[in-house]
Amino acid sequence: MLDISYPMLQKHERGVTPITVCRLMMLAGALDVPLTDFLPTSNTKPNHRHLFVNDAEYELIQAFRELPDGVRKKIVEMFSEILKSLH
């Protein structure tokens, strides 16, 4: 469902290769869970910058967390529809 090889999946699991936001969204969709389930809660402040491919992805996730739940859900739905249209 993620369209990646098993070795690449293992690299993501071990943290050897950072996972992109796009692939994380695909994983959330495959598991039928919200994208936010993969992110720390807003009351925790650890720096997970190393998990992202670049600073733009990190900043996007930080901004995403600040949005109200309903808005985040609509954004995830919108991205899911975009991904579906690309395949």
C-alpha positions as CSV (number, residue, x, y, z in Angstrom):
1,M,0.0,0.0,0.0
2,L,3.0,2.3,0.6
3,D,4.6,1.5,-2.8
4,I,8.0,1.0,-1.1
5,S,10.3,-2.0,-0.8
6,Y,10.5,-4.0,2.4
7,P,14.2,-2.9,3.0
8,M,13.1,0.8,2.7
9,L,10.3,0.2,5.2
10,Q,12.8,-1.2,7.6
11,K,15.0,1.8,7.2
12,H,12.1,4.0,8.1
13,E,11.2,1.9,11.1
14,R,14.8,2.0,12.4
15,G,15.1,5.8,11.7
16,V,17.9,5.3,9.3
17,T,16.1,7.0,6.5
18,P,13.7,9.9,7.3
19,I,10.1,9.5,6.2
20,T,8.5,12.2,4.1
21,V,5.2,13.8,5.0
22,C,3.7,12.3,1.8
23,R,4.8,8.8,2.8
24,L,3.6,9.4,6.4
25,M,0.2,10.4,5.0
26,M,0.1,7.2,3.0
27,L,1.0,5.2,6.1
28,A,-1.8,6.9,8.1
29,G,-4.2,6.1,5.3
30,A,-3.1,2.5,5.1
31,L,-3.6,2.1,8.8
32,D,-6.8,4.1,8.8
33,V,-5.5,6.5,11.6
34,P,-5.2,10.2,11.6
35,L,-1.8,11.7,10.6
36,T,-1.6,13.3,14.0
37,D,-1.3,9.9,15.6
38,F,2.3,9.8,14.4
39,L,3.1,13.2,16.0
40,P,3.9,14.1,19.6
41,T,1.0,15.8,21.4
42,S,1.1,19.6,21.7
43,N,1.9,19.4,25.4
44,T,5.3,17.8,24.6
45,K,8.2,19.8,23.3
46,P,10.8,17.3,22.2
47,N,12.8,18.3,19.1
48,H,12.1,15.7,16.4
49,R,13.6,17.7,13.6
50,H,16.0,14.9,12.7
51,L,13.0,12.7,11.6
52,F,12.1,15.0,8.7
53,V,13.8,15.3,5.3
54,N,14.2,19.1,5.6
55,D,13.3,22.1,7.6
56,A,10.3,22.9,5.4
57,E,8.7,19.6,6.3
58,Y,9.4,20.1,10.0
59,E,7.9,23.7,9.9
60,L,4.9,22.4,8.1
61,I,4.2,19.8,10.8
62,Q,4.7,22.4,13.5
63,A,2.2,24.7,11.8
64,F,-0.2,21.8,11.2
65,R,-0.2,21.1,15.0
66,E,-1.4,24.6,15.7
67,L,-4.5,24.2,13.7
68,P,-7.9,23.2,15.2
69,D,-8.7,19.5,14.9
70,G,-11.5,20.1,12.3
71,V,-9.2,22.1,10.1
72,R,-6.4,19.4,10.3
73,K,-8.9,16.7,9.4
74,K,-10.0,18.7,6.3
75,I,-6.4,19.2,5.2
76,V,-5.7,15.5,5.6
77,E,-8.8,14.7,3.6
78,M,-7.8,17.1,0.9
79,F,-4.3,15.6,0.6
80,S,-5.7,12.1,0.5
81,E,-7.9,13.2,-2.4
82,I,-4.9,14.7,-4.2
83,L,-2.9,11.5,-3.7
84,K,-5.8,9.4,-5.1
85,S,-6.0,11.6,-8.2
86,L,-2.3,11.1,-8.9
87,H,-2.6,7.3,-9.0
